[in-house]
């Protein structure tokens, strides 16, 4: 079986990479970057520690009943020889060294020092990408499930419901969608004060300022002003 290799690399830093797999005697890969197919991929120096096993394509055996891979390959249950044929391999990768991980191996990395090289590369990339800030929002949504635009919409929806409750001066449990919640004017006023604080920090954030908010309704600054005015009015009561 031909194995493709995944390269773990850091520059001018230290990190630990741990990879865990069941032992398969017919297919082995060394930490020097050579596999059964003798394929290697050169890349600049790095510093890491790797824990790996020796059988490609068996990462799926590490999934739990929910289909999730282990958070820590050094966990006691994964070190049980009755369930896993081989313990994880740990390799410390110094600056200028390379570590190759075969396809199908599960690995984890622990950084021992700050990845200054990654910061330098990101700085170079953003200078050559005209849509860099938009791309950051795409990455944010991919990694966190939400970006600045959606977070503003999230705050706006909650704020508008609280504003509506105060405008109609409903009592506890009588507001729209509030059956059994006991949400009254005082709670709504408190929520608005907290939303105003969060929205103020969002509006002042440099990355949010780079967004095209012309299609936002209402405009973030207008909504913030409305909330702050209401907070000031309720504070005197």
Secondary structure, DSSP 8 states (H G I E B T S, - for coil): ----EEEE--SSS-EEEEEE----TT----TTS--TT--------B--EE---S-TT-GGGG--TTS---S-TTSGGGG-TTT-SS--EEEE--TTB-EEEETT-EEEEEESS--HHHHHHHHHHHHH-TTHHHHHHHHHHHHHS--HHHHHHHHHHHHHHHHHHHHHT--TT-STT-TTT---HHHHHHHHHHHHHHHHHHHT-HHHHTS--TT-SS-HHHHHHHHHHHHHHHHT-
